[in-house]
Amino acid sequence: MATTIGNTRQSLVDGMGRTIVNLRISVTDRCNFRCTYCMPADNVEFMPRDKLLSFEEITRIAQIGSRIGIKRLRLTGGEPLMRKDLPTLVRMLTRLEGIEDVAMTTNAFFLKEHAGALREAGLGRLNISLDALDPEKFRDVNRRDCLAEVLEGLKVSSEVGFKSIKINAVAMKKFSETEIMSLIEMGRSDGFEIRFIEFMPLDSDRAWERNKVLFGHEILDLIRKKYELIPVENSLEIGPASEYDFADGKGRIGIITAVSNPFCDHCNRIRMTANGKLRTCLFSTHETDLKELIRGNASDDEIVKTIRDAVLIKEPGHKINLDDFEQPHRAMHAIGG
Ligand code: SAM
């Protein structure tokens, strides 16, 4: 039986003194795309459906999190919109006391159909993944031929009133160089912040190599050939991106240097997989099972203690750049990006 833990809002602080305010919630490991950096081309083994947390179970964890300091939620996957009735979950989460913001990361394919309902349900912000504007390159990396549907989803999302739409592009050598400027021009003209994420070792094929990463400084060099950029002060204290404004006042970009210049010191997030495993780092090699607790009728106090204990030993940083780096057993689609 659930017991209450009082109305006083507490904070969730890890062993390094970092205050955790963000919870990323994966709602499914399934995806309609097969991005090379994230999933294998076929024969993917997905989580059995009865192992996925229900909307009620997700909401209970988020509610408990909100009482101990979680303020912001992001729904992700797999592709979150592969899960039916997602606006219902968004509505359940936005109603929680203490939750200031519910956002979503999506490949935009289903947004044409669902953007309006998500907006009405209270979804605040959207991050849309789009690595290439060249249709062939898009198909090569996403292993799906549907750039037009993604662009339509993006357009409909702007039309229904999403104010903050960010576009995430994974930055890979010998791939992204030709796409950077066209993405930037689209962002400047249509009001989207384009964010380049250094390719991280989270691919199922384990084909990641350091020399396949297009580094943040290389991206900046490319952009600076045409535009003057002004760093936004303290952007890393708010999120994972180092942000830059265009000196002509037309827009902003972000660079997520997860490999070349990790921002772990500022990390303020934890994640929960679709089957209810708490991960304190994207690169965690151990997880804490919250599903078993909820399904075993654990009290709120017990769940709080479990979350606090896990957070206390949150990894000081990822080890991509160290000799003892171990790639997590789960690929990105099964963690929740
Ligand atoms: N399906 C949704 C989407 O496409 O946005 C959400 C899940 S996807 C795993 C979330 C984000 O993770 C995307 O922006 C994707 O580009 C990023 N991502 C996946 N694998 C990555 C990798 N190996 N390195 C860097 N970013 C990655």
Residues whose N, C-alpha, C, O or C-beta is under 5 A from the ligand:
A	BS01	SAM	Y37 C38 T76 G77 G78 E79 P80 T105 T106 N107 N127 S129 N168 V170 I197 E198 F199 M200 L202 D203 M332 H333 G337
